[in-house]
């Protein structure tokens, strides 16, 4: 992947980027990537963003019950 180095950015712009990154829960670098991607190629999420969105959609503990296998332990068949 290519890299960009952007110099001489106004302080107000950097503050807004940091604030936006904090709101999204991502690094400033990731917020910058998202901003550029949205502005230049549209807001089409890539595979990594889809996977992260999926992980974030999984409910947190507490309410989830998993069934236990009743046939354990099994013979290793050696």
Residue, then its C-alpha position, 0 to 999 in steps of 0.5 A: x500500500x502507498x503512504x502519504x505524508x501531509x504537511x502544514x495542516x491547520x491546527x483546527x483541522x487536526x483538532x477536528x480530525x482527532x475529535x472525529x477519530x475519538x468519536x469513531x473509536x479509531x486512530x487518527x490515521x484510520x479516521x484520515x483514511x476513511x475521510x479520504x476514501x469517502x471523499x474520493x471513492x465513496x463510502x464503500x467499506x472494504x473487507x476489513x471494515x465489514x469484518x470489524x462491523x460484524x465483530x462490533x455487532x456481536x452482543x456482549x456476554x451476559x445475555x448469550x447462552x451456549x448449549x453444551x455438548x452432552x456427549x463429551x468426553x469422547x474416545x480418541x479412538x487410538 
